[in-house]
């Protein structure tokens, strides 16, 4: 298998892992974000929490896989993103830790104020990661201020607040709307009674907000500067981001869609599946499948728009990281591809098995009979 093909496969696999994380962890982030709005007493909140209770820890595997795959296949991208976005990643990790603590501790004390405190921690643990992940994606289009010295040491100073610009906040809002829609569809499938009914009523509003914000993001991209590689580049050459020239061109982020018209299927499909999820509310499983496809198409749209760039630099565009100059060696990609071929089916199989074992609607009676449920 050629080096160029391996790089393209690993670019696609990175997208697959991001989609896997968005779909599996997205519904429990969405459930947490909706908790104060779909559940109005402790019994109802226990129903909502226990729809994701047996599954949320396993869903984190996709997050770990994504980070591990980035480290192994795209070392410069791992170094640049985890160093440049250090404070943002720390914020995500702290809220995810807070969410884990909330799951475990909210039922340890029979006190309404105690439980309300942890319920709002769950809310923060759902909204903040979704917002920050969306903001991070938005920064890929605006560019991140970084460079490399001649020895390829990463050089950057990115204040946390500089990551939050009007466009990146819009991207974060798209992400939040997307996971809220996914979480509402999940609760409509797995919860019961008033919780499921309120979640179903929220779905049209979440879908409408997502559609408007997603369209607004596309409109803004038309007027934003994009990047184009202007020098000759060898797709099978050695990884060195210092050996190319890059031009900044207004409106260029949509050039892949204009060159290959069938790519427009991806953003159009995101709108269609958002509408389909609302139309299929009375068939909850199909609605969840539709919201999963919304997330897949949204992430794929961003990936295709950026290609071949992985992490653009706003201060030194020539040093931006691309698919062709930020990968590991050919041998490493081959070995890692064999590992993925072995372990990814295991992860997929476990995920499907766990969802089948814990399928069915969550009711107060089911929680009462389960000694392992969350109080």
DRENDO-1510 file (C-alpha; in Angstrom, 1 decimal, always signed):
<recs>
REC; n; res; u; v; w
REC; 1; UNK; +0.0; +0.0; +0.0 .
REC; 2; UNK; +1.4; +3.4; -1.0 .
REC; 3; UNK; +2.4; +6.0; +1.5 .
REC; 4; UNK; -0.2; +8.4; +0.0 .
REC; 5; UNK; -2.9; +5.9; +0.3 .
REC; 6; UNK; -2.0; +5.2; +3.9 .
REC; 7; UNK; -2.2; +8.9; +4.7 .
REC; 8; UNK; -5.6; +9.1; +3.1 .
REC; 9; UNK; -6.8; +6.1; +5.1 .
REC; 10; UNK; -5.6; +7.5; +8.3 .
REC; 11; UNK; -7.2; +10.9; +7.6 .
REC; 12; UNK; -10.5; +9.0; +7.1 .
REC; 13; UNK; -10.0; +6.9; +10.2 .
REC; 14; UNK; -9.4; +10.1; +12.2 .
REC; 15; UNK; -12.8; +11.2; +11.0 .
REC; 16; UNK; -14.4; +7.8; +11.8 .
REC; 17; UNK; -13.1; +8.0; +15.4 .
REC; 18; UNK; -14.4; +11.6; +15.8 .
REC; 19; UNK; -17.8; +10.5; +14.5 .
REC; 20; UNK; -17.8; +7.5; +16.8 .
REC; 21; UNK; -17.1; +9.7; +19.8 .
REC; 22; UNK; -19.7; +12.3; +18.7 .
REC; 23; UNK; -22.4; +9.7; +18.3 .
REC; 24; UNK; -21.8; +7.6; +21.4 .
REC; 25; UNK; -20.7; +10.3; +23.8 .
REC; 26; UNK; -23.0; +12.8; +22.1 .
REC; 27; UNK; -26.2; +11.4; +23.4 .
REC; 28; UNK; -25.0; +11.3; +27.1 .
REC; 29; UNK; -23.6; +14.8; +26.7 .
REC; 30; UNK; -27.0; +15.8; +25.3 .
REC; 31; UNK; -28.9; +14.1; +28.0 .
REC; 32; UNK; -26.8; +15.9; +30.7 .
REC; 33; UNK; -27.4; +19.2; +28.9 .
REC; 34; UNK; -31.2; +18.6; +28.8 .
REC; 35; UNK; -31.4; +17.3; +32.4 .
REC; 36; UNK; -32.8; +20.6; +34.0 .
REC; 37; UNK; -35.4; +21.0; +31.2 .
REC; 38; UNK; -36.8; +17.5; +30.7 .
REC; 39; UNK; -36.9; +16.3; +34.4 .
REC; 40; UNK; -38.6; +18.3; +37.0 .
REC; 41; UNK; -38.3; +16.2; +40.1 .
REC; 42; UNK; -35.9; +13.6; +41.5 .
REC; 43; UNK; -37.7; +10.6; +40.1 .
REC; 44; UNK; -37.7; +12.0; +36.6 .
REC; 45; UNK; -34.1; +13.0; +36.8 .
REC; 46; UNK; -33.2; +9.5; +37.9 .
REC; 47; UNK; -35.0; +8.2; +34.8 .
REC; 48; UNK; -33.0; +10.5; +32.5 .
REC; 49; UNK; -29.7; +9.8; +34.2 .
REC; 50; UNK; -30.2; +6.0; +34.1 .
REC; 51; UNK; -30.8; +6.0; +30.4 .
REC; 52; UNK; -27.1; +6.7; +30.0 .
REC; 53; UNK; -25.9; +5.3; +33.4 .
REC; 54; UNK; -24.7; +1.9; +32.2 .
REC; 55; UNK; -23.1; +3.3; +29.0 .
REC; 56; UNK; -21.4; +6.6; +29.5 .
REC; 57; UNK; -18.1; +5.2; +30.8 .
REC; 58; UNK; -17.8; +2.9; +27.8 .
REC; 59; UNK; -18.4; +5.8; +25.4 .
REC; 60; UNK; -15.2; +7.5; +26.6 .
REC; 61; UNK; -13.3; +4.7; +24.8 .
REC; 62; UNK; -13.8; +6.6; +21.6 .
REC; 63; UNK; -12.3; +9.7; +23.1 .
REC; 64; UNK; -9.2; +7.8; +24.2 .
REC; 65; UNK; -9.0; +6.0; +20.8 .
REC; 66; UNK; -9.1; +9.4; +19.0 .
REC; 67; UNK; -6.3; +10.8; +21.1 .
REC; 68; UNK; -4.2; +7.7; +20.8 .
REC; 69; UNK; -4.7; +7.5; +17.0 .
REC; 70; UNK; -3.7; +11.1; +16.7 .
REC; 71; UNK; -0.5; +10.6; +18.7 .
REC; 72; UNK; +0.4; +7.5; +16.7 .
REC; 73; UNK; -0.6; +8.6; +13.2 .
REC; 74; UNK; -0.2; +12.4; +13.3 .
REC; 75; UNK; +2.4; +13.3; +15.9 .
REC; 76; UNK; +2.9; +17.0; +14.9 .
REC; 77; UNK; -0.9; +17.4; +14.9 .
REC; 78; UNK; -1.1; +15.9; +18.4 .
REC; 79; UNK; +1.8; +18.1; +19.7 .
REC; 80; UNK; +0.3; +21.2; +18.1 .
REC; 81; UNK; -3.3; +20.7; +19.1 .
REC; 82; UNK; -2.8; +19.4; +22.6 .
REC; 83; UNK; -0.1; +22.1; +23.4 .
REC; 84; UNK; -1.9; +25.0; +21.6 .
REC; 85; UNK; -5.3; +24.1; +23.0 .
REC; 86; UNK; -4.0; +23.1; +26.4 .
REC; 87; UNK; -6.2; +25.3; +28.5 .
REC; 88; UNK; -9.3; +24.5; +26.4 .
REC; 89; UNK; -8.5; +20.8; +26.7 .
REC; 90; UNK; -8.0; +21.2; +30.4 .
REC; 91; UNK; -11.5; +22.8; +30.6 .
REC; 92; UNK; -13.0; +19.9; +28.8 .
REC; 93; UNK; -11.2; +17.3; +31.0 .
REC; 94; UNK; -12.2; +19.1; +34.2 .
REC; 95; UNK; -15.9; +19.2; +33.2 .
REC; 96; UNK; -15.8; +15.5; +32.1 .
REC; 97; UNK; -14.3; +14.7; +35.5 .
REC; 98; UNK; -17.0; +16.8; +37.2 .
REC; 99; UNK; -19.6; +14.9; +35.2 .
REC; 100; UNK; -18.2; +11.6; +36.4 .
REC; 101; UNK; -18.3; +12.8; +40.0 .
REC; 102; UNK; -21.9; +13.9; +39.6 .
REC; 103; UNK; -23.0; +10.5; +38.3 .
REC; 104; UNK; -21.4; +8.9; +41.4 .
REC; 105; UNK; -22.1; +11.4; +44.1 .
REC; 106; UNK; -25.6; +12.9; +43.5 .
REC; 107; UNK; -27.4; +10.0; +45.2 .
REC; 108; UNK; -25.0; +9.6; +48.2 .
REC; 109; UNK; -26.8; +12.1; +50.4 .
REC; 110; UNK; -30.6; +12.4; +50.8 .
REC; 111; UNK; -30.7; +16.1; +50.4 .
REC; 112; UNK; -32.4; +18.1; +47.6 .
REC; 113; UNK; -29.8; +20.9; +47.5 .
REC; 114; UNK; -27.0; +18.3; +47.3 .
REC; 115; UNK; -28.7; +16.6; +44.4 .
REC; 116; UNK; -29.5; +19.9; +42.6 .
REC; 117; UNK; -25.8; +20.9; +42.9 .
REC; 118; UNK; -24.7; +17.7; +41.2 .
REC; 119; UNK; -27.5; +18.0; +38.6 .
REC; 120; UNK; -26.1; +21.4; +37.5 .
REC; 121; UNK; -22.6; +19.8; +37.4 .
REC; 122; UNK; -24.0; +17.2; +35.0 .
REC; 123; UNK; -25.5; +20.1; +32.9 .
REC; 124; UNK; -22.1; +21.8; +32.8 .
REC; 125; UNK; -20.5; +18.5; +32.0 .
REC; 126; UNK; -22.7; +18.2; +29.0 .
REC; 127; UNK; -22.7; +21.7; +27.6 .
REC; 128; UNK; -19.1; +22.8; +28.2 .
REC; 129; UNK; -17.4; +19.9; +26.3 .
REC; 130; UNK; -19.8; +20.2; +23.4 .
REC; 131; UNK; -19.2; +24.0; +23.2 .
REC; 132; UNK; -15.4; +23.7; +23.5 .
REC; 133; UNK; -15.2; +20.9; +20.9 .
REC; 134; UNK; -17.2; +23.1; +18.5 .
REC; 135; UNK; -15.0; +26.1; +19.2 .
REC; 136; UNK; -12.0; +24.0; +18.5 .
REC; 137; UNK; -13.4; +23.0; +15.1 .
REC; 138; UNK; -14.2; +26.6; +14.4 .
REC; 139; UNK; -10.6; +27.5; +15.1 .
REC; 140; UNK; -9.5; +25.1; +12.4 .
REC; 141; UNK; -11.1; +27.5; +9.9 .
REC; 142; UNK; -9.9; +30.7; +11.4 .
REC; 143; UNK; -6.4; +29.3; +12.0 .
REC; 144; UNK; -4.4; +28.9; +15.1 .
REC; 145; UNK; -1.3; +31.1; +15.9 .
REC; 146; UNK; +1.6; +28.6; +15.8 .
REC; 147; UNK; +4.8; +27.9; +14.0 .
REC; 148; UNK; +7.8; +25.5; +14.1 .
REC; 149; UNK; +11.4; +26.3; +14.5 .
REC; 150; UNK; +14.0; +24.8; +12.1 .
REC; 151; UNK; +14.2; +21.7; +14.4 .
REC; 152; UNK; +10.4; +21.3; +14.1 .
REC; 153; UNK; +9.9; +22.3; +17.7 .
REC; 154; UNK; +6.4; +23.6; +18.2 .
REC; 155; UNK; +6.1; +27.3; +19.0 .
REC; 156; UNK; +2.9; +28.8; +20.2 .
REC; 157; UNK; +1.2; +31.1; +22.7 .
REC; 158; UNK; -2.5; +30.8; +22.5 .
REC; 159; UNK; -4.5; +32.5; +25.3 .
REC; 160; UNK; -7.7; +30.7; +26.1 .
REC; 161; UNK; -9.9; +33.7; +25.4 .
REC; 162; UNK; -8.3; +34.2; +21.9 .
REC; 163; UNK; -10.0; +30.9; +20.8 .
REC; 164; UNK; -13.4; +32.5; +21.3 .
REC; 165; UNK; -14.2; +34.7; +18.3 .
REC; 166; UNK; -17.7; +35.3; +16.7 .
REC; 167; UNK; -17.2; +32.5; +14.2 .
REC; 168; UNK; -15.8; +30.0; +16.6 .
REC; 169; UNK; -18.5; +30.7; +19.1 .
REC; 170; UNK; -21.0; +30.1; +16.3 .
REC; 171; UNK; -19.3; +26.7; +15.6 .
REC; 172; UNK; -19.6; +25.9; +19.3 .
REC; 173; UNK; -23.3; +26.8; +19.3 .
REC; 174; UNK; -23.7; +24.4; +16.3 .
REC; 175; UNK; -22.1; +21.7; +18.3 .
REC; 176; UNK; -24.3; +22.3; +21.3 .
REC; 177; UNK; -27.4; +22.3; +19.2 .
REC; 178; UNK; -26.3; +19.1; +17.5 .
REC; 179; UNK; -25.7; +17.2; +20.8 .
REC; 180; UNK; -29.0; +18.6; +22.3 .
REC; 181; UNK; -30.9; +17.2; +19.3 .
REC; 182; UNK; -29.1; +13.9; +19.7 .
REC; 183; UNK; -29.7; +13.8; +23.4 .
REC; 184; UNK; -33.4; +14.6; +23.0 .
REC; 185; UNK; -33.8; +11.8; +20.4 .
REC; 186; UNK; -32.0; +9.5; +22.9 .
REC; 187; UNK; -34.3; +10.4; +25.7 .
REC; 188; UNK; -37.3; +10.0; +23.5 .
REC; 189; UNK; -36.1; +6.5; +22.8 .
REC; 190; UNK; -34.9; +5.4; +26.2 .
REC; 191; UNK; -36.8; +7.4; +28.8 .
REC; 192; UNK; -40.4; +7.1; +29.7 .
REC; 193; UNK; -43.4; +9.2; +30.7 .
REC; 194; UNK; -43.1; +12.9; +31.0 .
REC; 195; UNK; -39.3; +12.8; +30.4 .
REC; 196; UNK; -39.7; +11.2; +27.0 .
REC; 197; UNK; -42.6; +13.5; +26.1 .
REC; 198; UNK; -40.7; +16.7; +26.9 .
REC; 199; UNK; -37.6; +15.4; +25.0 .
REC; 200; UNK; -39.8; +14.8; +22.0 .
REC; 201; UNK; -41.2; +18.4; +22.2 .
REC; 202; UNK; -37.7; +19.8; +22.3 .
REC; 203; UNK; -36.5; +18.0; +19.2 .
REC; 204; UNK; -38.1; +20.4; +16.6 .
REC; 205; UNK; -36.6; +23.5; +18.4 .
REC; 206; UNK; -33.1; +21.9; +18.6 .
REC; 207; UNK; -33.3; +20.8; +14.9 .
REC; 208; UNK; -34.4; +24.3; +13.8 .
REC; 209; UNK; -31.6; +26.0; +15.9 .
REC; 210; UNK; -29.0; +23.6; +14.4 .
REC; 211; UNK; -30.2; +24.2; +10.9 .
REC; 212; UNK; -30.1; +28.0; +11.2 .
REC; 213; UNK; -26.7; +28.0; +12.9 .
REC; 214; UNK; -25.2; +25.5; +10.5 .
REC; 215; UNK; -26.4; +27.5; +7.5 .
REC; 216; UNK; -25.0; +30.7; +9.1 .
REC; 217; UNK; -21.7; +29.0; +9.5 .
REC; 218; UNK; -21.6; +28.0; +5.8 .
REC; 219; UNK; -22.6; +31.6; +4.8 .
REC; 220; UNK; -19.7; +33.0; +6.9 .
REC; 221; UNK; -17.2; +30.6; +5.4 .
REC; 222; UNK; -17.9; +32.1; +2.0 .
REC; 223; UNK; -16.4; +35.4; +3.2 .
REC; 224; UNK; -13.6; +34.0; +5.2 .
REC; 225; UNK; -10.0; +33.5; +4.2 .
REC; 226; UNK; -9.0; +29.9; +3.2 .
REC; 227; UNK; -5.7; +28.3; +2.4 .
REC; 228; UNK; -4.3; +26.8; -0.7 .
REC; 229; UNK; -1.0; +24.9; -1.2 .
REC; 230; UNK; +0.8; +26.8; -4.0 .
REC; 231; UNK; +4.1; +24.8; -4.1 .
REC; 232; UNK; +4.6; +21.3; -5.5 .
REC; 233; UNK; +3.9; +18.7; -2.9 .
REC; 234; UNK; +4.8; +15.0; -2.9 .
REC; 235; UNK; +1.9; +13.1; -1.3 .
REC; 236; UNK; +4.4; +10.3; -0.6 .
REC; 237; UNK; +7.2; +12.5; +0.6 .
REC; 238; UNK; +8.7; +12.8; +4.1 .
REC; 239; UNK; +6.7; +14.6; +6.7 .
REC; 240; UNK; +8.0; +18.1; +7.1 .
REC; 241; UNK; +5.6; +21.1; +7.3 .
REC; 242; UNK; +8.4; +23.5; +6.5 .
REC; 243; UNK; +8.8; +22.5; +2.9 .
REC; 244; UNK; +5.7; +24.0; +1.3 .
REC; 245; UNK; +4.2; +27.4; +0.3 .
REC; 246; UNK; +0.6; +28.3; +1.2 .
REC; 247; UNK; -1.5; +31.2; -0.1 .
REC; 248; UNK; -4.3; +32.8; +1.8 .
REC; 249; UNK; -7.3; +33.2; -0.5 .
REC; 250; UNK; -10.8; +34.7; +0.5 .
REC; 251; UNK; -13.6; +32.2; +0.3 .
REC; 252; UNK; -11.4; +29.2; -0.4 .
REC; 253; UNK; -12.7; +26.9; +2.3 .
REC; 254; UNK; -15.6; +25.9; +0.0 .
REC; 255; UNK; -13.3; +25.2; -3.0 .
REC; 256; UNK; -13.4; +21.4; -2.5 .
REC; 257; UNK; -17.2; +21.6; -2.8 .
REC; 258; UNK; -17.0; +23.6; -6.0 .
REC; 259; UNK; -14.4; +21.3; -7.6 .
REC; 260; UNK; -16.3; +18.1; -6.6 .
REC; 261; UNK; -20.0; +19.0; -6.6 .
REC; 262; UNK; -21.1; +15.7; -5.1 .
REC; 263; UNK; -19.5; +16.8; -1.8 .
REC; 264; UNK; -22.5; +19.0; -1.3 .
REC; 265; UNK; -24.4; +15.9; -0.4 .
REC; 266; UNK; -22.8; +16.0; +3.0 .
REC; 267; UNK; -24.1; +19.4; +4.3 .
REC; 268; UNK; -27.5; +18.9; +2.5 .
REC; 269; UNK; -27.8; +15.5; +4.2 .
REC; 270; UNK; -27.1; +17.1; +7.6 .
REC; 271; UNK; -30.2; +19.3; +7.1 .
REC; 272; UNK; -32.3; +16.5; +5.7 .
REC; 273; UNK; -31.5; +14.1; +8.6 .
REC; 274; UNK; -32.2; +16.9; +11.2 .
REC; 275; UNK; -35.7; +17.3; +9.6 .
REC; 276; UNK; -36.1; +13.5; +9.4 .
REC; 277; UNK; -35.3; +13.1; +13.1 .
REC; 278; UNK; -38.2; +15.4; +14.0 .
REC; 279; UNK; -40.5; +13.7; +11.5 .
REC; 280; UNK; -39.6; +10.3; +13.0 .
REC; 281; UNK; -40.3; +11.2; +16.7 .
REC; 282; UNK; -42.9; +8.5; +16.8 .
REC; 283; UNK; -40.4; +6.0; +15.7 .
REC; 284; UNK; -37.7; +6.8; +18.3 .
REC; 285; UNK; -35.0; +4.3; +17.1 .
REC; 286; UNK; -35.1; +5.7; +13.6 .
REC; 287; UNK; -34.9; +9.2; +15.0 .
REC; 288; UNK; -31.7; +8.4; +16.9 .
REC; 289; UNK; -30.2; +6.9; +13.8 .
REC; 290; UNK; -31.1; +10.2; +12.0 .
REC; 291; UNK; -29.5; +12.4; +14.6 .
REC; 292; UNK; -26.4; +10.1; +14.5 .
REC; 293; UNK; -26.2; +10.8; +10.8 .
REC; 294; UNK; -26.6; +14.5; +11.4 .
REC; 295; UNK; -23.4; +14.4; +13.5 .
REC; 296; UNK; -21.6; +12.2; +10.9 .
REC; 297; UNK; -22.5; +14.5; +8.0 .
REC; 298; UNK; -21.6; +17.7; +10.0 .
REC; 299; UNK; -18.2; +16.4; +10.9 .
REC; 300; UNK; -17.6; +15.1; +7.4 .
REC; 301; UNK; -18.6; +18.5; +6.0 .
REC; 302; UNK; -15.9; +20.2; +8.1 .
REC; 303; UNK; -13.3; +17.6; +7.2 .
REC; 304; UNK; -13.9; +17.8; +3.5 .
REC; 305; UNK; -13.9; +21.6; +3.6 .
REC; 306; UNK; -10.5; +21.6; +5.4 .
REC; 307; UNK; -8.8; +18.9; +3.3 .
REC; 308; UNK; -5.9; +18.5; +2.9 .
REC; 309; UNK; -5.3; +20.8; +5.9 .
REC; 310; UNK; -5.4; +19.3; +9.4 .
REC; 311; UNK; -4.4; +22.4; +11.5 .
REC; 312; UNK; -4.0; +25.7; +9.7 .
REC; 313; UNK; -1.6; +28.3; +11.1 .
REC; 314; UNK; -2.9; +31.9; +11.2 .
REC; 315; UNK; +0.5; +33.5; +11.8 .
REC; 316; UNK; +2.6; +31.3; +9.5 .
REC; 317; UNK; +0.3; +29.7; +6.9 .
REC; 318; UNK; +3.3; +28.0; +5.2 .
REC; 319; UNK; +3.8; +25.9; +8.4 .
REC; 320; UNK; +0.2; +24.7; +8.5 .
REC; 321; UNK; -0.2; +21.0; +9.1 .
REC; 322; UNK; -1.6; +18.9; +6.2 .
REC; 323; UNK; -2.4; +15.3; +5.5 .
REC; 324; UNK; +0.8; +15.1; +3.3 .
REC; 325; UNK; +3.3; +16.5; +5.8 .
REC; 326; UNK; +2.1; +15.7; +9.4 .
REC; 327; UNK; +1.9; +11.9; +9.5 .
REC; 328; UNK; +4.1; +9.3; +11.0 .
REC; 329; UNK; +6.4; +7.1; +8.9 .
REC; 330; UNK; +4.9; +4.7; +6.3 .
REC; 331; UNK; +6.0; +1.7; +8.5 .
REC; 332; UNK; +4.2; +3.2; +11.6 .
REC; 333; UNK; +1.0; +3.8; +9.6 .
REC; 334; UNK; +1.1; +0.2; +8.3 .
REC; 335; UNK; +1.6; -1.3; +11.8 .
REC; 336; UNK; -1.1; +1.0; +13.3 .
REC; 337; UNK; -3.5; +0.1; +10.5 .
REC; 338; UNK; -3.1; -3.6; +11.4 .
REC; 339; UNK; -3.8; -2.7; +15.0 .
REC; 340; UNK; -6.9; -0.8; +14.0 .
REC; 341; UNK; -8.1; -3.7; +11.9 .
REC; 342; UNK; -7.9; -5.9; +14.9 .
REC; 343; UNK; -9.2; -3.6; +17.7 .
REC; 344; UNK; -11.7; -1.3; +16.1 .
REC; 345; UNK; -14.1; -4.3; +15.3 .
REC; 346; UNK; -13.8; -5.3; +19.0 .
REC; 347; UNK; -14.7; -1.8; +20.2 .
REC; 348; UNK; -17.6; -1.6; +17.7 .
REC; 349; UNK; -18.8; -5.1; +18.8 .
REC; 350; UNK; -18.6; -4.2; +22.5 .
REC; 351; UNK; -20.5; -0.9; +21.9 .
REC; 352; UNK; -23.3; -2.7; +20.0 .
REC; 353; UNK; -23.4; -5.5; +22.6 .
REC; 354; UNK; -23.7; -3.0; +25.5 .
REC; 355; UNK; -26.5; -1.1; +23.8 .
REC; 356; UNK; -28.4; -4.3; +23.2 .
REC; 357; UNK; -28.0; -5.5; +26.8 .
REC; 358; UNK; -29.2; -2.2; +28.2 .
REC; 359; UNK; -31.9; -1.5; +25.7 .
REC; 360; UNK; -35.5; -0.8; +26.6 .
REC; 361; UNK; -37.2; +2.2; +28.2 .
REC; 362; UNK; -36.1; +3.3; +31.6 .
REC; 363; UNK; -38.9; +3.5; +34.2 .
REC; 364; UNK; -39.0; +4.3; +37.9 .
REC; 365; UNK; -39.9; +0.6; +38.5 .
REC; 366; UNK; -37.0; -0.6; +36.5 .
REC; 367; UNK; -34.6; +1.6; +38.5 .
REC; 368; UNK; -36.1; +0.4; +41.8 .
REC; 369; UNK; -35.4; -3.2; +40.8 .
REC; 370; UNK; -31.8; -2.5; +39.8 .
REC; 371; UNK; -29.3; -2.3; +42.6 .
REC; 372; UNK; -26.7; -0.9; +40.3 .
REC; 373; UNK; -28.8; +2.1; +39.1 .
REC; 374; UNK; -27.9; +5.7; +39.9 .
REC; 375; UNK; -29.9; +7.3; +42.7 .
</recs>
